Amino acid sequence: VMYWSAISHSLAHAGVPALIKWTKEGPIDKVRVALSKNNGAYVTIVSDLRGLETTWTPGVGDVTQDAKIRIYDSLDETVYGQTESFHIKAVFNVTSPATGNVWPVQSAQHIIWGTTGTVGSVKIEYTTVSNPIETDWVVIQNSYTNNGDCPWTVQNAVSNTCLVRVSDVNDSEAKGESGQFK
């Protein structure tokens, strides 16, 4: 019988290595580690491991709010331990606007970002507050194709502490923010 030690905070990020740990009882020599997304079949991510831990990097297609890992005895598929459901979220890197940029009111600009993880549509917002709470964000696009580039005419909201945020429309925890700009 094997027991799983969960990924930190039941959360993993696409493209970021995650440590998987387990304990073993009995004469288990090697294990196989498998991933299930959205209650689908378990697919091997690492096999023939000795020891009690491994590192795994979720890929761009692994983004899901319902992932599970199973650790199998390599010689007996009926012996396994499995995680509770956990979350693999996309990672957003907003590169424009950049820290220190000055975007004049009513000027035509482009919000630019990169995404690690498969995400179809994003929500794009801005704020004029340096440490914003959720209600400080103003929607630019509620659902925009995740192509990494959104034209925007800068609103009449003058501030030295503006930020732009890009997030997954289906997962509000998956988001990235720009640097502060004016």
N, C-alpha and C positions, 0 to 999 in steps of 0.2 A: 504494500500500500504506500502511495506517495502523497505528499501534501504540498500544496502550492503556496508560495509566498508572493503576494500580489505585487504587480507593477506599482511603483510609487503613486500614491493617491488615486489608484484605480484609473489612471489616465496615461496615455502615451501620445506622442506627437509624430506625425509622418516625417520621415527623414532624420529622426533623432534617436540614437541608440537607447534601448530600454534594457535594464537588467532583469533577468528572470532567474529566480532562485527557488529551490525546492529542497525537501528533505526526503530521505528514503528509509524504508523499513524493510528488512529482509534481504535476500540475496540478489538484488537488482544490480546488474553490472553496467549496462548501457541504457540510455533513454532516448526517446524520440519526442520532439516538441512540435505541436501542431496548433494551428490557428483556425478558429471558426468566426465568420462574420455574419451577423444577422440570422443566427440559428442555422446557418448552412453547414455543409460537410466540413470536417476538419482536414486541413491541408498541411502537410509537413513543412515546417520552416527550418528545422535543424534535426539531424539524425545521428545516431551512434555516438552519443555524448557520454562521457564518464564524468564524474564529479557532481556538483550540486548547484551549478549556475551556468548561465550563458548570457551573452548579449545579443539582442536582436534589434534590427532597425526596421520599423514599419515602413512599407513602401507607399508610393503615391496612391495606389489603388486600395490600400488597407483602411482608409478613412471610414469610420463607422461609429455609431453610438452604442453598438452592441457587439463587442468582441469577447471571445473566450479563448484561453490557452489550455491545452491538455498536455500533460507529461505522461507518456506511455512507457512501460517496460518494453524495451526493444524486442524481447523474446516472447512476450505475452500481452497481446493487445487488450485483454480483459482487465489488466492491472494498470490503472491510471489515476491521476489526480487532476483536478481542473479548477480553474479560477472561477470566481464570480464574474458576471458581465462587467466589462470595463469599456472605456471610451478611447478611440484613436482619433485625434482631431488633426485637421489640416493646420498648416503654419502659413501665415501671411507676412510678407516683408514689404512694407510701403516705402518706396524709394523717392517718390515725388508727391507732395512737397517734401523737401529735405530741411533739416534744422537750419535756421537762419534765412531761408528764402523769404523774399518779400513779394507777395502776390497782390497787386493793386485791385481795389474794388472794381467790378465789372470787366476785369481782364479775362481773356480766354486762356485757360491753363489745362494741363493734363495731369490727372491723378494716375500714378504708375505704381504697380505692385507686382510681386512675384508670389506664387503659391506652391507650396509643397503639399501634395495631396490632391485627389480628384474632387473638385468642387465645381458644380455646374453654374451656379449663380451666386452673386455676392450682394451684400448690402453695403452702401457707401454713405458715410456720415461725416460731419465736421462739428467741431466745438470751438468756442472762443475762450474756454476755461482751461487753466493749466493743469489742474487735478480734477478732471470732470467726474461727476457721478452719472449714472445712466440717463437721467432726465436732462442732462446738459447737451446731449448729442442731437443734432438736427440732420434729418435725412436728406441726402443728395439724390440717391437712387435706392429705392426699396428692394428692387430685384434687377440686377444688371449682369449680363453675360460675363463670366469670369475669364476675360481675355487679357487682363493686365494693364488696361489703358481706358480711362474714362475721361472724356472732355468735360470741363466744368467752367462755367462763368462764375467767377468769384462773387459771392454775395456781399451785400452792404452790411457787414458785421465786423467792424474794425476792432482789432485786438493785436497785442504783441504775443499772445499765447495761444494761437490757433493750432489745432490738430486735425488730421483726417484719420478715419478708421475704416478699414475694410474687413468684413466678416462674412462667414458662410451663412446664407439665408436659412439653412436648415440646422444650424448649430451655432448659437450665439456665443458659445465659449471659444470657438475658433475665430480669432481675430488678430489683426495687427494694426499698429498706429504709426503715423508719420512722426518725424521730428517736429518740434515747435517751429512755427513760421508766423509771419505777419501778413 
